[in-house]
């Protein structure tokens, strides 16, 4: 019993480190949080984080029910999903680039309400192929019948994922949001950062889409 508990604890620490490493790597979700915070301050930045956390919880539910694995068994559905997600984030990036001279009024992101920002954050997470790969290839390795009820294990690991997302993405939202007032007083910097974030979003979308297609095929 003691050995089993020790093994389970070790696996949870390993899972936590893997989640930390994956979330810390810049990607579509992180870029969306930064873009939202720069456009709408900490309020929208944290709203984006809330949406992404919600999307992450849905990933956990789907992985537990086996839906994530089912999706990967149908390459066409997986390909459509990742392309839709990549195009969606690329569109937000293009909107930022196009309207960078007035970052506070950029097309899609700054005019969103908190509810809309949360919703789009969830969609960004749900359309992220990196999350599906993690849930199919990694998540099942840490869910074992001898560790207890599968539902309880899924809840625990879901909390680990959510806490890590809040810690990392929340830090970016807070930091980027603090720049908003300064940007309003510095038009040149506003344009440069707005375009920079737009390019980052488009690059993240392109890289994620290419990587997902490579994995799918």
Secondary structure, DSSP 8 states (H G I E B T S, - for coil): -HHHHHHHHHHHHHHHHHHHHHHHS--HHHHHHHHHHHHHHHHHHHHHHHHHHHHHHHHHHHHHHTHHHHHHTSHHHHHHHHHHHHHHHHHHHHHHHHTGGGGGG-TTTTT--HHHHHHHHHHHHHT-HHHHHHHHHTGGGG--GGGS-HHHHHHHHHHHHHHHHHHHHHHHHHHHHTTHHHHHH-HHHHHHHHHHHHHHHHHHHHHHHHHHHHHH-
